[in-house]
Every structure is written in C-alpha cells, then in structure tokens.
Amino acid sequence: MNSRIIRIHFVILLCFNLVNHTYGQDSLYLVDYDKITTGADQIFKYTPQLKNKQVALVANHSSLIGKTHLVDTLTSLNINIKKIFCPEHGFRGTEDAGKSISNDFDLETGIPIISLYGSHKKPTIDDLKGIDIILFDLQDVGTRFYTYISTLTYIMESCAENRVPLIVLDRPNPNGYYVDGPVLEKEFESFVGLHPVPVVYGMTIGEYSEMVKNEKWIESADSLQLKIIELLNYSHNMIVKLKTKPSPNLPNWESVYLYPSMCFFEGTNMSVGRGTNIPFQVYGQPNFKIGDYTFMPHSNIGASNPKYNGVLCNGFNLTDYAHNYNSNPKSLNLSWLINSYVAMGSNNEYFNNYFNKLAGNEELKKQIIEGKTESEIKKSWQDDINKFLAIRAKYLIYD
C-alpha cells in the first residue's frame, strides 16, 4: 500500500514538473522560492560527508533550511562546526556595501565568525588549519559585480591550495534566465569582477563554481575536490522570488530583478535609492531635470550614509516596469543610463572612477559619451557573449 502511494506521488510530481517545463518554454514565470528544493534542503545528501569532520561554513543570513538557519540545523545533528566564514554585508546581512567587517562570534553557538571582506578576502593557511571540509551556502543574484561569487572564487582557490574538499549547496539564480552585458576584460579585474564573464551570466552559483574550476580560473584548480548539491524543480526560465533578501539593499524581487541594470548608476552621480525602502527601484539626484518621482534618502540599515542623505532627489520609479517582467526584453536596460547622462549634460562629473570596474571595460563609458544607441552598444558585445555562451553551455546543470 505504501509503495503504491509513493509511486502515485512520484507520477503526480513528474507531471507537475513537465507542465512547469513546458510553460517555461513560452514565457518567463515568477516562482515562489518554496517551490524549489535547494541544495541545503537536501540534508541527507551532504551530512554523511560531514560526520566526524571538523567543518567550516561559508554562510550568512540567507543560509536557511526552511525557516531554520543552516548553522542551527547542523549543530542539532551534532555536526562539528569549527568556524563560519561570511561575505560582504556580514553574517547577519545588515552591514553597508563596501564596509569592512570585523571578526566576531555567533551569539547562539559561540562559533567564531571570520569576515571575508575588506583586506581579508581569501582564507589563509591559518584560517583553514584543522578544517577537514568546507560547506558553501550563499544566495547569489546572478550579476558579475555582486561580490558573493568573488568570495566563492577565493574559497575555491584556498580549498585547492590546502587540499580541503568543498561542497557547494546550490541555490536558484533569480536572474538566471538571460545572459547580457560586456564581458570583463582582464585589466579591469577587481572584487566586483574576477572572471571573463558578462554582467549577467545566467548560471546558478553551483554551475558557476564548476565553470571556475574547469576553466582553471583559479590557482591549483586540478587539486580542488568540488561537489555540488543540485537543485530540484528549477529551470533557467524561472524568475525566482527570493524568500530572504540576499543583502540589505535588495529587499524584494523587484529590486533583485532591476539590480543588473541599475547597479551601473553606482558608477555615476545618480542615486539608486539606497536609504529608501525601494533601493534599486528608483534613480535620480537633486539636479536631475527630468523625471516624475521624488525621493529622499535617509540613513537606515545597510545604508548608514547614503548618497544625497537627507536631500530631495528627482527621478524615476521603476517598480511598475518590474511588474511587467513578462513583456520586458530578456536583457539589460541601458536606456535609463543613457537618457540620464544626456539629461545631465556632457559638461559634468556624471561618471566616477567606479564605473569602469562595474562595466568591466572602458568602452561602455566611451560609447555613452559618444552618443551610441543602446542597440549599437549591445551589438558591440555580441561576439564576446557568443564565446562565453559556448563556455557556459559546458557547465549548465539545469534546462
């Protein structure tokens, strides 16, 4: 009787997945996070490898199994967690972008927390002393300049150099349904871009880690023992509505959806709404002469001193644009950046020194100044994107 029920349940689940897959071929569809089984959810697939080992985690507030933190789940199973490494924004995900974070201790368990941000981005030999295995579980957003994939790279390299096995618990990429943007040029490598990938690379963090290893983008890549705990019920046609905000200024799926296009404004004199309740959904500044929306940034969690703090800004609110996701092109939107540059006039300090790092080249800035159209700019990326797509195809796990 029980086996019959299990078989019926399996058939129902299989049909559900086929319907989802078929629908996804025709259009994007918004999916709630709970519909996907994450790597972390599949405890039975990785905990046997952690038993009787000294374990380090790479984790933050997004490292959840249901509503329970991965740390709490593993300690309840008597897994010996010796230390926790945390990325930008800290273990609790509340620190400002770019803020250096001190080492700490987890208040609940007393486990040491080591920051991998600021001057200490890569675990040292001493950091890994006595560690038998590392478990990586961070929620990425699929954009080259989002620094969690840089933290992943440095973890992978340290594991390779010190012969420490690494398990990556895969999580869905909310921007995993398209590939777009200039491919990073080597001379512009930084913590907001370490590898020759486009701004939007269309891979989960598990797929990305396989690419980094097998393309030998880290030292001692062949020495890395890497295992991916794969997602269930996920495809690259989904826009995934994240359950937990991945960082303080990406509070909802609208911000995450707009982030790949909006983050370019961080390299200009425009505000993207840090210090408001809708960051990366608005853009503007006090002297902006066009726009139909006003906002005033104020100090808040994750933005202690935002750009134009306490000053009224004029600009645009793109929340409604995000809600029309199914009719929007599957690509970066450069029109907001181009139009705001034109509106601000050419004789101003529109761009700052950060812009070329975000772009991954110096061409995008030049193209905007020269008055190139969005289509002309995107056409200039296409050969490099096609080369990347051929590389990416080798490491895709999901449809």
C-alpha positions as a LaTeX table, in Angstrom:
\begin{tabular}{lrrr}
\hline
Residue & $x$ (\AA) & $y$ (\AA) & $z$ (\AA) \\
\hline
Met1 & 0.00 & 0.00 & 0.00 \\
Asn2 & 2.76 & 2.42 & 0.99 \\
Ser3 & 4.80 & 1.70 & $-2.18$ \\
Arg4 & 1.70 & 2.32 & $-4.31$ \\
Ile5 & 1.15 & 5.70 & $-2.67$ \\
Ile6 & 4.79 & 6.58 & $-3.25$ \\
Arg7 & 4.51 & 5.66 & $-6.96$ \\
Ile8 & 1.35 & 7.77 & $-7.35$ \\
His9 & 3.04 & 10.71 & $-5.62$ \\
Phe10 & 6.05 & 10.36 & $-7.95$ \\
Val11 & 3.84 & 10.40 & $-11.07$ \\
Ile12 & 2.00 & 13.50 & $-9.85$ \\
Leu13 & 5.31 & 15.25 & $-9.11$ \\
Leu14 & 6.69 & 14.27 & $-12.53$ \\
Cys15 & 3.60 & 15.63 & $-14.31$ \\
Phe16 & 3.83 & 18.86 & $-12.31$ \\
Asn17 & 7.46 & 19.33 & $-13.38$ \\
Leu18 & 6.66 & 18.61 & $-17.05$ \\
Val19 & 3.85 & 21.18 & $-17.03$ \\
Asn20 & 6.17 & 23.76 & $-15.49$ \\
His21 & 8.91 & 22.97 & $-18.00$ \\
Thr22 & 6.56 & 23.25 & $-20.98$ \\
Tyr23 & 5.10 & 26.53 & $-19.77$ \\
Gly24 & 8.57 & 27.94 & $-19.21$ \\
Gln25 & 9.48 & 27.48 & $-22.87$ \\
Asp26 & 6.87 & 30.04 & $-23.91$ \\
Ser27 & 7.40 & 32.77 & $-21.32$ \\
Leu28 & 9.03 & 33.67 & $-18.07$ \\
Tyr29 & 7.11 & 32.88 & $-14.96$ \\
Leu30 & 7.53 & 34.09 & $-11.41$ \\
Val31 & 8.16 & 31.26 & $-8.96$ \\
Asp32 & 8.00 & 31.33 & $-5.20$ \\
Tyr33 & 11.20 & 30.17 & $-3.52$ \\
Asp34 & 9.44 & 27.41 & $-1.59$ \\
Lys35 & 8.58 & 25.64 & $-4.86$ \\
Ile36 & 12.26 & 24.84 & $-5.36$ \\
Thr37 & 14.27 & 22.34 & $-3.34$ \\
Thr38 & 17.62 & 23.94 & $-2.60$ \\
Gly39 & 20.89 & 22.15 & $-2.04$ \\
Ala40 & 20.72 & 22.99 & 1.65 \\
Asp41 & 17.25 & 21.42 & 1.90 \\
Gln42 & 18.64 & 18.03 & 0.88 \\
Ile43 & 20.37 & 17.35 & 4.18 \\
Phe44 & 20.75 & 13.60 & 3.58 \\
Lys45 & 22.94 & 14.28 & 0.52 \\
Tyr46 & 25.75 & 16.10 & 2.34 \\
Thr47 & 25.61 & 15.48 & 6.11 \\
Pro48 & 27.14 & 11.98 & 5.82 \\
Gln49 & 30.28 & 13.64 & 4.44 \\
Leu50 & 30.40 & 15.98 & 7.44 \\
Lys51 & 30.14 & 13.34 & 10.18 \\
Asn52 & 33.23 & 13.13 & 12.40 \\
Lys53 & 34.81 & 16.01 & 10.48 \\
Gln54 & 35.88 & 19.49 & 11.50 \\
Val55 & 33.68 & 21.66 & 9.32 \\
Ala56 & 33.81 & 25.30 & 8.19 \\
Leu57 & 30.81 & 27.05 & 6.67 \\
Val58 & 30.63 & 29.95 & 4.23 \\
Ala59 & 27.28 & 31.39 & 5.18 \\
Asn60 & 25.18 & 34.42 & 6.02 \\
His61 & 21.57 & 35.20 & 6.93 \\
Ser62 & 20.33 & 33.65 & 3.65 \\
Ser63 & 21.71 & 30.20 & 4.51 \\
Leu64 & 18.37 & 28.76 & 5.54 \\
Ile65 & 16.65 & 25.39 & 5.54 \\
Gly66 & 13.02 & 26.41 & 5.67 \\
Lys67 & 12.98 & 28.98 & 8.48 \\
Thr68 & 15.93 & 27.46 & 10.32 \\
His69 & 19.50 & 28.59 & 9.79 \\
Leu70 & 21.94 & 26.07 & 8.37 \\
Val71 & 24.18 & 26.52 & 11.42 \\
Asp72 & 21.36 & 25.60 & 13.80 \\
Thr73 & 20.31 & 22.61 & 11.70 \\
Leu74 & 23.81 & 21.19 & 11.51 \\
Thr75 & 24.63 & 21.73 & 15.18 \\
Ser76 & 21.37 & 19.97 & 16.10 \\
Leu77 & 22.68 & 16.99 & 14.08 \\
Asn78 & 25.96 & 17.08 & 16.05 \\
Ile79 & 28.00 & 18.31 & 13.09 \\
Asn80 & 31.21 & 19.84 & 14.43 \\
Ile81 & 31.28 & 23.39 & 13.01 \\
Lys82 & 34.61 & 24.95 & 13.89 \\
Lys83 & 34.20 & 28.32 & 12.18 \\
Ile84 & 31.97 & 30.37 & 9.88 \\
Phe85 & 33.27 & 32.49 & 7.01 \\
Cys86 & 30.99 & 35.36 & 5.98 \\
Pro87 & 30.93 & 37.59 & 2.85 \\
Glu88 & 30.22 & 41.29 & 2.25 \\
His89 & 27.39 & 42.61 & 4.48 \\
Gly90 & 28.37 & 40.24 & 7.29 \\
Phe91 & 26.94 & 37.07 & 8.77 \\
Arg92 & 23.64 & 38.77 & 9.60 \\
Gly93 & 23.45 & 40.61 & 6.26 \\
Thr94 & 22.98 & 44.09 & 7.72 \\
Glu95 & 26.28 & 45.88 & 7.03 \\
Asp96 & 26.72 & 48.63 & 4.42 \\
Ala97 & 28.03 & 47.78 & 0.95 \\
Gly98 & 31.79 & 48.21 & 0.96 \\
Lys99 & 32.08 & 48.33 & 4.76 \\
Ser100 & 34.93 & 46.36 & 6.33 \\
Ile101 & 33.64 & 43.87 & 8.88 \\
Ser102 & 35.44 & 42.65 & 11.98 \\
Asn103 & 35.66 & 39.03 & 13.06 \\
Asp104 & 33.04 & 38.01 & 15.59 \\
Phe105 & 31.31 & 35.09 & 17.31 \\
Asp106 & 27.87 & 33.66 & 16.65 \\
Leu107 & 25.76 & 34.65 & 19.67 \\
Glu108 & 23.74 & 31.42 & 19.65 \\
Thr109 & 26.53 & 28.88 & 19.30 \\
Gly110 & 29.76 & 30.74 & 20.13 \\
Ile111 & 31.28 & 29.62 & 16.81 \\
Pro112 & 33.97 & 32.04 & 15.54 \\
Ile113 & 32.93 & 34.13 & 12.53 \\
Ile114 & 35.69 & 35.22 & 10.12 \\
Ser115 & 34.96 & 38.05 & 7.72 \\
Leu116 & 35.99 & 37.57 & 4.10 \\
Tyr117 & 35.63 & 41.21 & 3.20 \\
Gly118 & 37.86 & 44.25 & 3.41 \\
Ser119 & 41.57 & 43.43 & 3.48 \\
His120 & 40.95 & 39.73 & 4.21 \\
Lys121 & 39.06 & 38.28 & 1.26 \\
Lys122 & 40.75 & 34.90 & 0.98 \\
Pro123 & 41.11 & 32.31 & 3.80 \\
Thr124 & 44.70 & 31.85 & 4.88 \\
Ile125 & 46.53 & 28.65 & 5.80 \\
Asp126 & 45.92 & 29.51 & 9.45 \\
Asp127 & 42.20 & 30.06 & 8.78 \\
Leu128 & 41.97 & 26.54 & 7.36 \\
Lys129 & 44.19 & 24.85 & 9.95 \\
Gly130 & 42.41 & 21.77 & 11.24 \\
Ile131 & 39.48 & 22.14 & 8.82 \\
Asp132 & 38.56 & 18.89 & 7.05 \\
Ile133 & 35.84 & 20.19 & 4.73 \\
Ile134 & 34.05 & 23.45 & 3.78 \\
Leu135 & 30.35 & 23.86 & 3.07 \\
Phe136 & 29.40 & 26.90 & 0.94 \\
Asp137 & 25.83 & 28.25 & 1.07 \\
Leu138 & 25.16 & 31.82 & $-0.12$ \\
Gln139 & 22.25 & 33.24 & $-2.12$ \\
Asp140 & 23.63 & 34.81 & $-5.30$ \\
Val141 & 21.69 & 37.14 & $-7.63$ \\
Gly142 & 23.43 & 36.25 & $-10.90$ \\
Thr143 & 25.29 & 39.50 & $-11.57$ \\
Arg144 & 29.06 & 39.76 & $-12.03$ \\
Phe145 & 29.51 & 42.71 & $-9.70$ \\
Tyr146 & 27.61 & 41.06 & $-6.83$ \\
Thr147 & 30.56 & 40.00 & $-4.67$ \\
Tyr148 & 29.37 & 36.62 & $-3.38$ \\
Ile149 & 30.79 & 34.92 & $-6.48$ \\
Ser150 & 34.14 & 36.60 & $-5.80$ \\
Thr151 & 34.04 & 35.18 & $-2.28$ \\
Leu152 & 33.27 & 31.79 & $-3.85$ \\
Thr153 & 36.35 & 32.10 & $-6.08$ \\
Tyr154 & 38.68 & 32.84 & $-3.18$ \\
Ile155 & 37.19 & 29.99 & $-1.13$ \\
Met156 & 37.70 & 27.62 & $-4.07$ \\
Glu157 & 41.30 & 28.72 & $-4.51$ \\
Ser158 & 42.11 & 28.31 & $-0.80$ \\
Cys159 & 40.48 & 24.88 & $-0.77$ \\
Ala160 & 42.51 & 23.85 & $-3.82$ \\
Glu161 & 45.80 & 25.10 & $-2.39$ \\
Asn162 & 45.21 & 23.47 & 1.00 \\
Arg163 & 43.58 & 20.23 & $-0.25$ \\
Val164 & 40.32 & 20.92 & 1.60 \\
Pro165 & 37.20 & 19.46 & $-0.09$ \\
Leu166 & 34.42 & 21.93 & $-0.89$ \\
Ile167 & 30.67 & 21.27 & $-1.07$ \\
Val168 & 28.54 & 23.96 & $-2.72$ \\
Leu169 & 24.87 & 23.91 & $-1.74$ \\
Asp170 & 23.22 & 25.26 & $-4.87$ \\
Arg171 & 20.53 & 27.94 & $-4.78$ \\
Pro172 & 18.39 & 29.36 & $-7.62$ \\
Asn173 & 19.56 & 32.37 & $-9.60$ \\
Pro174 & 16.73 & 34.96 & $-9.73$ \\
Asn175 & 18.37 & 36.49 & $-12.81$ \\
Gly176 & 19.33 & 33.15 & $-14.33$ \\
Tyr177 & 17.08 & 33.36 & $-17.40$ \\
Tyr178 & 19.30 & 35.53 & $-19.64$ \\
Val179 & 22.90 & 36.44 & $-20.47$ \\
Asp180 & 23.88 & 40.02 & $-21.30$ \\
Gly181 & 26.44 & 42.75 & $-20.84$ \\
Pro182 & 30.09 & 43.35 & $-21.68$ \\
Val183 & 32.48 & 40.51 & $-20.85$ \\
Leu184 & 35.06 & 41.53 & $-18.25$ \\
Glu185 & 38.47 & 42.47 & $-19.64$ \\
Lys186 & 41.46 & 41.28 & $-17.62$ \\
Glu187 & 42.84 & 44.74 & $-16.84$ \\
Phe188 & 39.59 & 45.58 & $-15.06$ \\
Glu189 & 39.62 & 42.62 & $-12.68$ \\
Ser190 & 38.59 & 43.53 & $-9.14$ \\
Phe191 & 36.44 & 42.17 & $-6.33$ \\
Val192 & 33.39 & 43.30 & $-8.33$ \\
Gly193 & 34.54 & 41.19 & $-11.27$ \\
Leu194 & 37.21 & 38.48 & $-11.23$ \\
His195 & 36.48 & 36.43 & $-14.35$ \\
Pro196 & 35.79 & 36.93 & $-18.09$ \\
Val197 & 32.02 & 36.69 & $-17.84$ \\
Pro198 & 29.24 & 39.10 & $-18.87$ \\
Val199 & 27.47 & 41.29 & $-16.34$ \\
Val200 & 24.59 & 38.79 & $-16.32$ \\
Tyr201 & 25.88 & 35.24 & $-16.78$ \\
Gly202 & 22.75 & 33.09 & $-16.45$ \\
Met203 & 24.10 & 30.38 & $-14.12$ \\
Thr204 & 23.43 & 29.21 & $-10.60$ \\
Ile205 & 26.25 & 29.51 & $-8.11$ \\
Gly206 & 26.79 & 25.74 & $-8.40$ \\
Glu207 & 27.08 & 25.89 & $-12.18$ \\
Tyr208 & 29.36 & 28.92 & $-11.86$ \\
Ser209 & 31.69 & 27.07 & $-9.47$ \\
Glu210 & 32.06 & 24.21 & $-11.96$ \\
Met211 & 32.99 & 26.73 & $-14.65$ \\
Val212 & 35.58 & 28.46 & $-12.46$ \\
Lys213 & 37.22 & 25.13 & $-11.61$ \\
Asn214 & 37.20 & 23.51 & $-15.04$ \\
Glu215 & 38.19 & 26.66 & $-16.95$ \\
Lys216 & 41.10 & 26.88 & $-14.48$ \\
Trp217 & 40.31 & 30.42 & $-13.42$ \\
Ile218 & 41.89 & 29.70 & $-10.02$ \\
Glu219 & 45.34 & 28.52 & $-8.99$ \\
Ser220 & 45.72 & 24.76 & $-8.44$ \\
Ala221 & 42.27 & 24.14 & $-9.96$ \\
Asp222 & 43.01 & 20.45 & $-10.63$ \\
Ser223 & 43.60 & 19.91 & $-6.91$ \\
Leu224 & 40.13 & 21.09 & $-5.91$ \\
Gln225 & 37.73 & 18.38 & $-4.76$ \\
Leu226 & 34.38 & 20.04 & $-5.58$ \\
Lys227 & 30.87 & 18.65 & $-5.08$ \\
Ile228 & 27.60 & 20.39 & $-5.99$ \\
Ile229 & 24.34 & 19.54 & $-4.23$ \\
Glu230 & 21.96 & 20.29 & $-7.08$ \\
Leu231 & 18.57 & 21.99 & $-7.03$ \\
Leu232 & 15.30 & 20.19 & $-7.67$ \\
Asn233 & 12.36 & 21.72 & $-9.60$ \\
Tyr234 & 14.43 & 24.58 & $-11.04$ \\
Ser235 & 14.93 & 25.75 & $-14.63$ \\
His236 & 16.55 & 28.79 & $-16.23$ \\
Asn237 & 13.17 & 30.04 & $-17.46$ \\
Met238 & 12.13 & 30.96 & $-13.94$ \\
Ile239 & 12.24 & 34.32 & $-12.21$ \\
Val240 & 12.56 & 33.18 & $-8.62$ \\
Lys241 & 11.02 & 35.31 & $-5.90$ \\
Leu242 & 13.60 & 35.06 & $-3.15$ \\
Lys243 & 12.40 & 34.15 & 0.31 \\
Thr244 & 15.08 & 36.13 & 2.13 \\
Lys245 & 16.67 & 39.36 & 0.92 \\
Pro246 & 20.22 & 38.46 & $-0.17$ \\
Ser247 & 21.64 & 41.78 & 1.07 \\
Pro248 & 20.20 & 44.84 & 2.81 \\
Asn249 & 19.62 & 46.90 & $-0.34$ \\
Leu250 & 17.93 & 44.12 & $-2.31$ \\
Pro251 & 14.82 & 43.81 & $-0.11$ \\
Asn252 & 12.43 & 42.22 & $-2.62$ \\
Trp253 & 12.26 & 40.56 & $-6.02$ \\
Glu254 & 11.63 & 43.89 & $-7.81$ \\
Ser255 & 14.98 & 45.21 & $-6.58$ \\
Val256 & 16.71 & 41.94 & $-7.47$ \\
Tyr257 & 15.11 & 41.97 & $-10.94$ \\
Leu258 & 16.22 & 45.56 & $-11.66$ \\
Tyr259 & 19.63 & 45.30 & $-9.98$ \\
Pro260 & 21.70 & 44.16 & $-13.03$ \\
Ser261 & 20.68 & 47.28 & $-15.00$ \\
Met262 & 20.50 & 49.68 & $-12.07$ \\
Cys263 & 23.87 & 48.94 & $-10.50$ \\
Phe264 & 25.65 & 50.84 & $-13.30$ \\
Phe265 & 24.32 & 54.01 & $-11.65$ \\
Glu266 & 26.63 & 53.30 & $-8.69$ \\
Gly267 & 29.40 & 54.44 & $-11.04$ \\
Thr268 & 27.72 & 57.81 & $-11.62$ \\
Asn269 & 26.49 & 60.80 & $-9.63$ \\
Met270 & 22.96 & 59.35 & $-9.55$ \\
Ser271 & 21.34 & 57.76 & $-6.51$ \\
Val272 & 19.71 & 54.33 & $-6.83$ \\
Gly273 & 17.59 & 54.85 & $-3.74$ \\
Arg274 & 19.91 & 53.49 & $-1.08$ \\
Gly275 & 18.47 & 54.89 & 2.12 \\
Thr276 & 14.87 & 54.48 & 0.93 \\
Asn277 & 12.52 & 51.50 & 1.21 \\
Ile278 & 12.81 & 50.80 & $-2.53$ \\
Pro279 & 16.57 & 50.70 & $-3.33$ \\
Phe280 & 17.48 & 49.80 & $-6.91$ \\
Gln281 & 13.90 & 50.55 & $-7.95$ \\
Val282 & 14.44 & 54.31 & $-8.28$ \\
Tyr283 & 17.13 & 56.56 & $-9.69$ \\
Gly284 & 17.70 & 60.30 & $-9.64$ \\
Gln285 & 19.52 & 63.15 & $-7.94$ \\
Pro286 & 18.85 & 66.70 & $-6.71$ \\
Asn287 & 19.79 & 68.41 & $-10.01$ \\
Phe288 & 18.05 & 65.96 & $-12.32$ \\
Lys289 & 15.79 & 67.99 & $-14.62$ \\
Ile290 & 13.60 & 65.15 & $-15.87$ \\
Gly291 & 11.53 & 62.58 & $-14.05$ \\
Asp292 & 8.15 & 62.22 & $-12.38$ \\
Tyr293 & 9.13 & 60.86 & $-8.98$ \\
Thr294 & 10.84 & 62.33 & $-5.90$ \\
Phe295 & 12.59 & 60.54 & $-3.06$ \\
Met296 & 14.80 & 61.48 & $-0.12$ \\
Pro297 & 17.47 & 59.05 & 1.11 \\
His298 & 17.96 & 58.70 & 4.86 \\
Ser299 & 20.30 & 56.63 & 6.98 \\
Asn300 & 18.97 & 53.10 & 7.52 \\
Ile301 & 20.14 & 49.51 & 7.97 \\
Gly302 & 22.63 & 48.74 & 5.23 \\
Ala303 & 22.93 & 52.39 & 4.17 \\
Ser304 & 24.26 & 54.37 & 7.12 \\
Asn305 & 25.32 & 57.32 & 4.94 \\
Pro306 & 23.58 & 57.02 & 1.56 \\
Lys307 & 24.31 & 59.26 & $-1.40$ \\
Tyr308 & 22.34 & 62.57 & $-1.07$ \\
Asn309 & 21.45 & 61.74 & 2.52 \\
Gly310 & 18.55 & 63.99 & 3.57 \\
Val311 & 18.36 & 65.74 & 0.19 \\
Leu312 & 15.31 & 65.61 & $-2.07$ \\
Cys313 & 16.05 & 63.83 & $-5.35$ \\
Asn314 & 14.12 & 63.99 & $-8.60$ \\
Gly315 & 13.96 & 60.98 & $-10.87$ \\
Phe316 & 12.07 & 57.85 & $-11.81$ \\
Asn317 & 10.42 & 54.91 & $-10.06$ \\
Leu318 & 10.77 & 51.64 & $-11.99$ \\
Thr319 & 8.65 & 49.40 & $-9.79$ \\
Asp320 & 5.86 & 49.20 & $-12.38$ \\
Tyr321 & 8.43 & 48.28 & $-15.03$ \\
Ala322 & 9.49 & 45.33 & $-12.86$ \\
His323 & 5.89 & 44.20 & $-12.54$ \\
Asn324 & 5.69 & 43.98 & $-16.35$ \\
Tyr325 & 8.52 & 41.44 & $-16.38$ \\
Asn326 & 6.81 & 39.14 & $-18.89$ \\
Ser327 & 6.61 & 41.84 & $-21.56$ \\
Asn328 & 10.10 & 43.26 & $-20.93$ \\
Pro329 & 13.05 & 42.08 & $-23.03$ \\
Lys330 & 15.31 & 39.44 & $-21.50$ \\
Ser331 & 18.26 & 41.79 & $-21.41$ \\
Leu332 & 19.93 & 44.65 & $-19.58$ \\
Asn333 & 18.21 & 48.01 & $-19.93$ \\
Leu334 & 20.73 & 50.71 & $-20.85$ \\
Ser335 & 18.18 & 53.35 & $-21.80$ \\
Trp336 & 17.90 & 54.66 & $-18.24$ \\
Leu337 & 21.67 & 55.13 & $-18.03$ \\
Ile338 & 21.97 & 56.72 & $-21.48$ \\
Asn339 & 18.99 & 59.05 & $-21.06$ \\
Ser340 & 20.10 & 60.26 & $-17.65$ \\
Tyr341 & 23.58 & 61.02 & $-18.98$ \\
Val342 & 22.07 & 63.09 & $-21.80$ \\
Ala343 & 19.69 & 64.86 & $-19.40$ \\
Met344 & 22.53 & 65.79 & $-17.05$ \\
Gly345 & 24.55 & 67.30 & $-19.90$ \\
Ser346 & 28.01 & 66.39 & $-21.07$ \\
Asn347 & 29.87 & 69.09 & $-19.08$ \\
Asn348 & 29.50 & 67.48 & $-15.69$ \\
Glu349 & 31.08 & 64.83 & $-13.48$ \\
Tyr350 & 28.48 & 62.23 & $-14.32$ \\
Phe351 & 30.79 & 59.21 & $-14.18$ \\
Asn352 & 33.03 & 58.33 & $-11.24$ \\
Asn353 & 36.10 & 56.09 & $-11.05$ \\
Tyr354 & 33.98 & 53.07 & $-10.11$ \\
Phe355 & 32.07 & 52.91 & $-13.39$ \\
Asn356 & 34.70 & 51.09 & $-15.47$ \\
Lys357 & 35.11 & 48.44 & $-12.77$ \\
Leu358 & 31.37 & 47.78 & $-12.87$ \\
Ala359 & 31.34 & 47.70 & $-16.66$ \\
Gly360 & 34.46 & 45.55 & $-16.80$ \\
Asn361 & 35.90 & 47.71 & $-19.56$ \\
Glu362 & 36.44 & 51.34 & $-20.55$ \\
Glu363 & 34.40 & 51.08 & $-23.72$ \\
Leu364 & 30.91 & 51.38 & $-22.24$ \\
Lys365 & 31.66 & 54.78 & $-20.75$ \\
Lys366 & 33.17 & 55.96 & $-24.05$ \\
Gln367 & 30.20 & 54.66 & $-26.03$ \\
Ile368 & 27.72 & 56.55 & $-23.86$ \\
Ile369 & 29.75 & 59.77 & $-24.10$ \\
Glu370 & 29.98 & 59.35 & $-27.89$ \\
Gly371 & 26.19 & 59.10 & $-28.12$ \\
Lys372 & 25.97 & 55.46 & $-29.20$ \\
Thr373 & 22.47 & 53.99 & $-29.08$ \\
Glu374 & 21.56 & 51.07 & $-26.85$ \\
Ser375 & 21.36 & 48.72 & $-29.83$ \\
Glu376 & 24.77 & 49.85 & $-31.12$ \\
Ile377 & 26.33 & 49.28 & $-27.71$ \\
Lys378 & 24.79 & 45.84 & $-27.33$ \\
Lys379 & 25.86 & 44.81 & $-30.81$ \\
Ser380 & 29.47 & 45.51 & $-29.80$ \\
Trp381 & 29.17 & 42.91 & $-27.01$ \\
Gln382 & 27.75 & 40.10 & $-29.11$ \\
Asp383 & 30.92 & 38.33 & $-30.28$ \\
Asp384 & 32.24 & 38.11 & $-26.72$ \\
Ile385 & 28.86 & 36.96 & $-25.41$ \\
Asn386 & 28.73 & 34.21 & $-28.03$ \\
Lys387 & 32.16 & 32.97 & $-26.95$ \\
Phe388 & 31.03 & 32.98 & $-23.34$ \\
Leu389 & 27.82 & 31.10 & $-24.19$ \\
Ala390 & 29.92 & 28.29 & $-25.66$ \\
Ile391 & 31.84 & 28.05 & $-22.39$ \\
Arg392 & 28.69 & 28.34 & $-20.25$ \\
Ala393 & 26.95 & 25.52 & $-22.14$ \\
Lys394 & 29.53 & 23.02 & $-20.86$ \\
Tyr395 & 28.55 & 23.60 & $-17.23$ \\
Leu396 & 24.78 & 24.02 & $-17.25$ \\
Ile397 & 23.07 & 21.59 & $-14.88$ \\
Tyr398 & 19.51 & 22.82 & $-15.43$ \\
Asp399 & 17.37 & 23.35 & $-18.53$ \\
\hline
\end{tabular}
